[in-house]
Amino acid sequence: MATQLSKKRKFVADGVFFAELSELLMRELAEDGYSGMEVRVTPMRTEIIIRATRTQNVLGEKGRRIRELTSVVQKKFKFPENSVELYAERVNNRCLCAIAQAESLRYKLLGGLAVRRFILTRIMARSQSSQDWLRADAIDFAWLNCQFKP
């Protein structure tokens, strides 16, 4: 019975760590297209892989920003010295990542741009398939129906 309680506490602690780390990274890297992370724990170190659309901004000039983020994570979560490593990974297809699309949409709305047209043209530019054209027509038609309902 004691081992089950121990496992439960470990799962809860891992979940809290993941949630707090995700929130920290989202606040710090929202403008850089942060779209998630992956945590790999090994006996020697913990590797945190940050997925973003603009990895050069995450890395910073000469890797300075990623080192700063590493030290912040190390101090906040009380990791031993040199036991945490942060890596940046580029999101391959930005159109298929919901978090990246939501952040992009957020900044477009804050900037006051015409977002609906922006999204439709992005869909068309990214793919040549006829299914995407049909989907864009459906989005356009649904938007028109919402605008002109009595």
LORO-345934 format. One record per residue (C-alpha): residue number from 1; x negated, y, z. Coordinates in Angstrom, 1 decimal, always signed. Each point is the difference from the previous one (the first is absolute). Layout:
// residues N
<rec><num>NUM</num><px>X</px><py>Y</py><pz>Z</pz></rec>
...
// end
This chain:
// residues 150
<rec><num>1</num><px>+0.0</px><py>+0.0</py><pz>+0.0</pz></rec>
<rec><num>2</num><px>-2.9</px><py>+2.3</py><pz>+0.8</pz></rec>
<rec><num>3</num><px>-1.5</px><py>-0.4</py><pz>-3.5</pz></rec>
<rec><num>4</num><px>+3.3</px><py>+1.0</py><pz>-1.7</pz></rec>
<rec><num>5</num><px>+0.1</px><py>+3.2</py><pz>+2.1</pz></rec>
<rec><num>6</num><px>-3.6</px><py>+0.6</py><pz>-1.0</pz></rec>
<rec><num>7</num><px>+0.8</px><py>-0.5</py><pz>-3.7</pz></rec>
<rec><num>8</num><px>+3.0</px><py>+2.3</py><pz>+0.3</pz></rec>
<rec><num>9</num><px>-2.1</px><py>+2.7</py><pz>+1.6</pz></rec>
<rec><num>10</num><px>-2.7</px><py>-0.3</py><pz>-2.7</pz></rec>
<rec><num>11</num><px>+2.6</px><py>+0.3</py><pz>-2.8</pz></rec>
<rec><num>12</num><px>+1.5</px><py>+3.1</py><pz>+1.7</pz></rec>
<rec><num>13</num><px>-3.4</px><py>+1.5</py><pz>+0.5</pz></rec>
<rec><num>14</num><px>-0.9</px><py>-0.6</py><pz>-3.7</pz></rec>
<rec><num>15</num><px>+3.3</px><py>+1.5</py><pz>-1.1</pz></rec>
<rec><num>16</num><px>-0.5</px><py>+3.1</py><pz>+2.1</pz></rec>
<rec><num>17</num><px>-3.6</px><py>+0.4</py><pz>-1.3</pz></rec>
<rec><num>18</num><px>+1.1</px><py>-0.4</py><pz>-3.6</pz></rec>
<rec><num>19</num><px>+2.8</px><py>+2.5</py><pz>+0.5</pz></rec>
<rec><num>20</num><px>-2.1</px><py>+2.6</py><pz>+1.7</pz></rec>
<rec><num>21</num><px>-2.9</px><py>-0.4</py><pz>-2.5</pz></rec>
<rec><num>22</num><px>+2.5</px><py>+0.3</py><pz>-2.9</pz></rec>
<rec><num>23</num><px>+1.5</px><py>+3.2</py><pz>+1.5</pz></rec>
<rec><num>24</num><px>-3.5</px><py>+1.5</py><pz>+0.5</pz></rec>
<rec><num>25</num><px>-1.1</px><py>-0.7</py><pz>-3.5</pz></rec>
<rec><num>26</num><px>+3.3</px><py>+1.2</py><pz>-1.5</pz></rec>
<rec><num>27</num><px>-0.4</px><py>+3.3</py><pz>+1.8</pz></rec>
<rec><num>28</num><px>-3.6</px><py>+0.4</py><pz>-1.0</pz></rec>
<rec><num>29</num><px>+0.2</px><py>-1.2</py><pz>-3.6</pz></rec>
<rec><num>30</num><px>+3.5</px><py>+0.9</py><pz>-1.2</pz></rec>
<rec><num>31</num><px>-1.3</px><py>+2.5</py><pz>-2.5</pz></rec>
<rec><num>32</num><px>-2.4</px><py>-2.5</py><pz>-1.4</pz></rec>
<rec><num>33</num><px>+2.6</px><py>-2.5</py><pz>-1.1</pz></rec>
<rec><num>34</num><px>-0.2</px><py>-2.3</py><pz>+3.0</pz></rec>
<rec><num>35</num><px>+2.1</px><py>-3.1</py><pz>-0.8</pz></rec>
<rec><num>36</num><px>-0.8</px><py>-2.5</py><pz>+2.7</pz></rec>
<rec><num>37</num><px>-2.8</px><py>-2.0</py><pz>+1.7</pz></rec>
<rec><num>38</num><px>-1.2</px><py>-3.5</py><pz>+0.7</pz></rec>
<rec><num>39</num><px>-1.7</px><py>-1.0</py><pz>+3.2</pz></rec>
<rec><num>40</num><px>-2.4</px><py>-3.0</py><pz>-0.1</pz></rec>
<rec><num>41</num><px>-1.4</px><py>-1.1</py><pz>+3.4</pz></rec>
<rec><num>42</num><px>-3.1</px><py>-2.2</py><pz>+0.1</pz></rec>
<rec><num>43</num><px>-2.0</px><py>-1.0</py><pz>+3.0</pz></rec>
<rec><num>44</num><px>-2.7</px><py>+2.6</py><pz>-0.7</pz></rec>
<rec><num>45</num><px>+2.0</px><py>+2.9</py><pz>-1.2</pz></rec>
<rec><num>46</num><px>+3.3</px><py>+1.4</py><pz>-1.0</pz></rec>
<rec><num>47</num><px>+0.5</px><py>+1.1</py><pz>-3.6</pz></rec>
<rec><num>48</num><px>+2.7</px><py>+2.5</py><pz>-0.9</pz></rec>
<rec><num>49</num><px>+0.7</px><py>+0.4</py><pz>-3.7</pz></rec>
<rec><num>50</num><px>+1.8</px><py>+3.2</py><pz>-0.8</pz></rec>
<rec><num>51</num><px>+2.1</px><py>+0.1</py><pz>-3.2</pz></rec>
<rec><num>52</num><px>+0.3</px><py>+3.4</py><pz>-1.7</pz></rec>
<rec><num>53</num><px>+0.6</px><py>+1.5</py><pz>-3.4</pz></rec>
<rec><num>54</num><px>-2.9</px><py>+2.5</py><pz>+0.4</pz></rec>
<rec><num>55</num><px>-2.9</px><py>-2.0</py><pz>+1.5</pz></rec>
<rec><num>56</num><px>-2.6</px><py>+2.7</py><pz>-0.6</pz></rec>
<rec><num>57</num><px>+1.9</px><py>+2.3</py><pz>+2.3</pz></rec>
<rec><num>58</num><px>+0.2</px><py>-2.7</py><pz>+2.7</pz></rec>
<rec><num>59</num><px>-3.7</px><py>-0.7</py><pz>-0.3</pz></rec>
<rec><num>60</num><px>-0.9</px><py>+3.7</py><pz>+0.1</pz></rec>
<rec><num>61</num><px>-3.2</px><py>+1.7</py><pz>-1.0</pz></rec>
<rec><num>62</num><px>-2.8</px><py>-2.6</py><pz>+0.3</pz></rec>
<rec><num>63</num><px>+2.3</px><py>-2.3</py><pz>+2.1</pz></rec>
<rec><num>64</num><px>+0.4</px><py>+2.6</py><pz>+2.8</pz></rec>
<rec><num>65</num><px>+3.7</px><py>-0.2</py><pz>+0.4</pz></rec>
<rec><num>66</num><px>+0.1</px><py>-3.8</py><pz>+0.2</pz></rec>
<rec><num>67</num><px>-2.7</px><py>+0.1</py><pz>+2.6</pz></rec>
<rec><num>68</num><px>+2.0</px><py>+2.5</py><pz>+2.0</pz></rec>
<rec><num>69</num><px>+3.1</px><py>-2.2</py><pz>-0.2</pz></rec>
<rec><num>70</num><px>-2.0</px><py>-2.9</py><pz>+1.1</pz></rec>
<rec><num>71</num><px>-1.2</px><py>+1.8</py><pz>+3.1</pz></rec>
<rec><num>72</num><px>+3.5</px><py>+1.2</py><pz>+0.8</pz></rec>
<rec><num>73</num><px>+1.4</px><py>-3.5</py><pz>-0.3</pz></rec>
<rec><num>74</num><px>-2.9</px><py>-1.4</py><pz>+2.1</pz></rec>
<rec><num>75</num><px>+0.5</px><py>+2.5</py><pz>+2.8</pz></rec>
<rec><num>76</num><px>+3.8</px><py>-0.1</py><pz>+0.0</pz></rec>
<rec><num>77</num><px>+0.3</px><py>-3.7</py><pz>+0.2</pz></rec>
<rec><num>78</num><px>-3.1</px><py>-0.6</py><pz>+2.1</pz></rec>
<rec><num>79</num><px>-1.9</px><py>-2.2</py><pz>-2.4</pz></rec>
<rec><num>80</num><px>-3.7</px><py>-0.8</py><pz>+0.8</pz></rec>
<rec><num>81</num><px>-2.6</px><py>+1.9</py><pz>-2.0</pz></rec>
<rec><num>82</num><px>-0.4</px><py>-1.1</py><pz>-3.7</pz></rec>
<rec><num>83</num><px>+2.8</px><py>-2.5</py><pz>+0.3</pz></rec>
<rec><num>84</num><px>+2.5</px><py>+1.8</py><pz>-2.3</pz></rec>
<rec><num>85</num><px>-0.4</px><py>+0.7</py><pz>-3.7</pz></rec>
<rec><num>86</num><px>+2.3</px><py>+1.9</py><pz>-2.2</pz></rec>
<rec><num>87</num><px>+0.2</px><py>-0.5</py><pz>-3.7</pz></rec>
<rec><num>88</num><px>+2.0</px><py>+1.8</py><pz>-2.7</pz></rec>
<rec><num>89</num><px>+1.8</px><py>-1.9</py><pz>-2.7</pz></rec>
<rec><num>90</num><px>+1.7</px><py>+1.6</py><pz>-3.0</pz></rec>
<rec><num>91</num><px>+3.7</px><py>-0.8</py><pz>-0.7</pz></rec>
<rec><num>92</num><px>-0.1</px><py>-1.7</py><pz>-3.5</pz></rec>
<rec><num>93</num><px>+3.5</px><py>+0.9</py><pz>-1.2</pz></rec>
<rec><num>94</num><px>+1.2</px><py>+3.1</py><pz>+1.8</pz></rec>
<rec><num>95</num><px>+3.5</px><py>-0.3</py><pz>-1.6</pz></rec>
<rec><num>96</num><px>+0.6</px><py>-3.3</py><pz>+1.7</pz></rec>
<rec><num>97</num><px>-0.9</px><py>+1.2</py><pz>+3.5</pz></rec>
<rec><num>98</num><px>+3.0</px><py>+1.3</py><pz>+1.8</pz></rec>
<rec><num>99</num><px>-2.0</px><py>+1.9</py><pz>+2.7</pz></rec>
<rec><num>100</num><px>-2.1</px><py>+1.8</py><pz>-2.6</pz></rec>
<rec><num>101</num><px>+3.1</px><py>+1.0</py><pz>-1.9</pz></rec>
<rec><num>102</num><px>+1.7</px><py>+1.3</py><pz>+3.1</pz></rec>
<rec><num>103</num><px>-3.0</px><py>+2.1</py><pz>+1.0</pz></rec>
<rec><num>104</num><px>-0.3</px><py>+1.3</py><pz>-3.5</pz></rec>
<rec><num>105</num><px>+3.7</px><py>+0.9</py><pz>-0.1</pz></rec>
<rec><num>106</num><px>-0.3</px><py>+1.7</py><pz>+3.4</pz></rec>
<rec><num>107</num><px>-2.8</px><py>+2.3</py><pz>-1.1</pz></rec>
<rec><num>108</num><px>+1.8</px><py>+0.7</py><pz>-3.3</pz></rec>
<rec><num>109</num><px>+3.1</px><py>+1.0</py><pz>+2.0</pz></rec>
<rec><num>110</num><px>-2.0</px><py>+2.2</py><pz>+2.3</pz></rec>
<rec><num>111</num><px>-1.6</px><py>+1.6</py><pz>-3.0</pz></rec>
<rec><num>112</num><px>+3.3</px><py>+0.7</py><pz>-1.6</pz></rec>
<rec><num>113</num><px>-0.6</px><py>-1.9</py><pz>-3.2</pz></rec>
<rec><num>114</num><px>+2.8</px><py>-1.7</py><pz>-2.1</pz></rec>
<rec><num>115</num><px>-0.5</px><py>-3.4</py><pz>+1.4</pz></rec>
<rec><num>116</num><px>+2.6</px><py>-2.0</py><pz>-2.0</pz></rec>
<rec><num>117</num><px>-1.7</px><py>+0.9</py><pz>-3.3</pz></rec>
<rec><num>118</num><px>-3.4</px><py>-0.7</py><pz>+1.5</pz></rec>
<rec><num>119</num><px>+1.0</px><py>-3.5</py><pz>+1.1</pz></rec>
<rec><num>120</num><px>+1.6</px><py>-0.9</py><pz>-3.4</pz></rec>
<rec><num>121</num><px>-3.0</px><py>+1.2</py><pz>-1.9</pz></rec>
<rec><num>122</num><px>-2.3</px><py>-1.9</py><pz>+2.3</pz></rec>
<rec><num>123</num><px>+1.9</px><py>-3.2</py><pz>-0.6</pz></rec>
<rec><num>124</num><px>-0.3</px><py>+0.5</py><pz>-3.8</pz></rec>
<rec><num>125</num><px>-3.7</px><py>+0.9</py><pz>+0.1</pz></rec>
<rec><num>126</num><px>-1.0</px><py>-3.0</py><pz>+2.1</pz></rec>
<rec><num>127</num><px>+1.8</px><py>-2.7</py><pz>-2.0</pz></rec>
<rec><num>128</num><px>+0.8</px><py>-0.8</py><pz>-3.6</pz></rec>
<rec><num>129</num><px>+2.6</px><py>-2.6</py><pz>+0.6</pz></rec>
<rec><num>130</num><px>+3.6</px><py>+0.4</py><pz>-1.1</pz></rec>
<rec><num>131</num><px>+1.3</px><py>-1.0</py><pz>+3.5</pz></rec>
<rec><num>132</num><px>-1.5</px><py>+3.1</py><pz>+1.4</pz></rec>
<rec><num>133</num><px>+1.7</px><py>+2.1</py><pz>-2.6</pz></rec>
<rec><num>134</num><px>+3.3</px><py>-1.6</py><pz>+0.9</pz></rec>
<rec><num>135</num><px>-0.6</px><py>+0.5</py><pz>+3.7</pz></rec>
<rec><num>136</num><px>-0.8</px><py>+3.7</py><pz>-0.6</pz></rec>
<rec><num>137</num><px>+3.2</px><py>+0.4</py><pz>-2.0</pz></rec>
<rec><num>138</num><px>+1.9</px><py>-1.6</py><pz>+2.8</pz></rec>
<rec><num>139</num><px>-1.6</px><py>+2.3</py><pz>+2.6</pz></rec>
<rec><num>140</num><px>+0.8</px><py>+3.0</py><pz>-2.2</pz></rec>
<rec><num>141</num><px>+3.6</px><py>-1.1</py><pz>-0.5</pz></rec>
<rec><num>142</num><px>+0.5</px><py>-0.7</py><pz>+3.7</pz></rec>
<rec><num>143</num><px>-1.4</px><py>+3.5</py><pz>+0.8</pz></rec>
<rec><num>144</num><px>+2.4</px><py>+1.6</py><pz>-2.5</pz></rec>
<rec><num>145</num><px>+2.9</px><py>-1.9</py><pz>+1.5</pz></rec>
<rec><num>146</num><px>-0.9</px><py>+1.2</py><pz>+3.5</pz></rec>
<rec><num>147</num><px>-0.3</px><py>+3.6</py><pz>-1.1</pz></rec>
<rec><num>148</num><px>+3.3</px><py>+0.3</py><pz>-1.8</pz></rec>
<rec><num>149</num><px>+2.4</px><py>-2.0</py><pz>+2.1</pz></rec>
<rec><num>150</num><px>+3.2</px><py>+2.0</py><pz>+1.0</pz></rec>
// end
